[in-house]
Structure formats: structure tokens, C-alpha cells
């Protein structure tokens, strides 16, 4: 008689297979090379995707806790090496890779993260030259966002004090590497802007590895520098080192020491400029004095200044001649008008009716004062006034 087969539920079988996977040391630390597909990040912070090659596919999950160390953004089509343990998800009965690390092939994770963030911020316009602010020529207060324990801050303080001691330097101490460094740097930049504690900011640190400088490649740092109303000089690492902060800042310095040199003028050069300006001013004043002296001599040599009364006498003589000329012109004008008046009066007198009356003529007017120029106008018994050159008589018409 055949033995009764051991019948398992689906859950029991899935759990049994899961235990086989979990107890197999070869599946606890697996490195799988493949291409990402079906990538999705959930609001929970967990990442789900598939790693595949030409002949197969493997489901993968990267939980939020492990994703914190992820420096780049996974993308479909990206070649990666997924590191983790292989086990079974009992609910689906499917095995999958629980990732602890995700390493991009080709460029390193940090370089890939750098390139991705740089491209994204460039597309947003955070690197535009039009957004760059002019640095103050003579800053009154300079804020330095860096570690108080590093050699960089001492170099900057020494150079600032030597070049331009008139500036007040305010240190904003922060951590410049580690997980919280970027948050502290961004916070210090924001604080300086809120409180308006300075008119120029230097943000940076001394040299180090890519990992050491990574706080200046974080998005939070870049956006804080971009939002700063105070001009910012980025001074990170050595000259070959390039960070995202360098692209966003208003000015990039090769080193922290170079940032201090760019931030302020050199007092030795200023003193030399002042000395040159003093010499130029003295020369200009001397030229002005010589020119004024020459003009004064020329004025003193003028006759009017040597003998002021001579000018008055000359002007008086000119005035007398002018008065005489005006009087003569006035006399001639009066004579001309008088002669013309005599001529006009003679002409008028010749045409005067009274002149005609002296030759025996008379004028006749009726009682209405109208001139009677014709016998036909005279009416019988009408009274008329007859005017002679020496008077007027009244007559009555007896017969018409």
C-alpha cells in the first residue's frame, strides 16, 4: 500500500523554499550584473526594479534604509551591479534580490551622481551667467562658511588680514564632510542671508578626496548658494577639484587662499594707487597754478589794469562823440521833418476851400446844412446861408 503523500499548502511550500534560500550561504551576498528595467520609486522611499540580460530577468528591491547611501538616481537602461541576498517573497512565491548596494558600471557612483545633478541644475538655469552677482569692491564684512578646525580657515584669515584689514571677518562654523555637512552648510548660507550679517560669503574647505568634498556636490548646498542674495565665492579643495558649488556660486576660486585674494583688494596695491593719484593730483595742481600765474601776468599787462583812468577817459571820449553824433542826427531828422511839414502845409493850403473863397467864390448851404450846388436845388422862400472868405450871410429866395 502506497504511503500517503505529504500535502502542503501554498504558504507552507513558499516558506519552505524561502528557508532553503535563507540558509544557503551562497545566496546571502550575491553580485548580479545586468540592465535596469521597470524602475519605480514609491512614496515610501523603496525602490523596485528588474535587472535583466539577454536571456533572463531578476526582480529586485532596494529598501529605503539601504537607499540612503545611493549617490545617483537609477534609470532604466543603466548597467549596474546589484549586491544583496536572494530569497523568496512568500506571498507571490517568487524569488527576488534584496539589494543592499547598487553600483553603476563604467563611471563610479559619485561621478554619475555628480553628472546627473549637474545636468539637472544646468537645465533649471542655476548656472546661468545672468544670475551671477557682482562682488563688492571693498567689502565691509566677510562671512566664511567652513570648518573652524581646518587649515583653510587659518590661511584665509591670514590673507584677509594682510591684504585688507579694514574688513570684518565673521566665521560661520560648519562640518564640511559627513552626512550632515551639506545641511549645515546650506543652513549657514541661509542664516547669513536672513540676518544680513555680511556683504560677501566665502563657502568652502581645503582639499580632500571626492568623498570628503561631496557636501559641496549636494543639491541642498547648491540651491542654498543659488538662493543667496549675498554674493558667494566657492572655494573648495585644490585647483583641479570641481564641485557643483563652483558652478552655482557667483565666483569660483581655485583654493580657499585664492578666495581670500579674490574677495578683497591688496592694501599694498591700494597704497601704491593712492601714492600715484597723489602724485598725479600734485602735478595737476602745479599745472593749474602755472596756468593761472600766466593768465594773471597777461591780465596785469593789459592797459586797463596798468592805467584804469585811461580806459575811463577813452570811454568818456567815445561817449562824447556818440552824443555829438546823436545830436547831429537828431537835428538833421528834425530839419527834414520840418521841411516836409512846410511842403505839406503849402499843398494843403493851396487846396483849402477858404483859399478859393478869397478869390470871390462862396459856398451855399440850406437850413439842413446841406450844400446847394445847383440852382435847381434852391426853392422859393427857402433861406440859405452864403459863406464868404470873411463870414456868412443869410439870404431868402424870392424867385426860383
Secondary structure, DSSP 8 states (H G I E B T S, - for coil): ---------HHHHHHHHHHHHHT-GGGSSEEEEEEEEEEEE-TTS-EEEEEE-SS-EEEEEE-HHHHTT--S---TT-EEEEEEEEEEETTTTEEEEEEEEEEESSS-HHHHHHHHHHHHHHHHTTT-GGG-----TT-SEEEEEE-TTSHHHHHHHHHHHHH-TTSEEEEEE---SSTTHHHHHHHHHHHHHHHT--SEEEEEE----TTTTGGGGSHHHHHHHHH-SS-EEEEESSTT---HHHHHSSEE-SSHHHHHHHHS--HHHHHHHHHHHHHHHHHHHHHHHHHHHHHHHHHHTSHHHH-HHHHHHHHHHHHHHHHHHHHHHHHHHHHHHHHHHHHHHHHHHHT-HHHHHTTT--EEE-TTS-B--SGGG--TT-EEEEEETTEEEEEE-S--
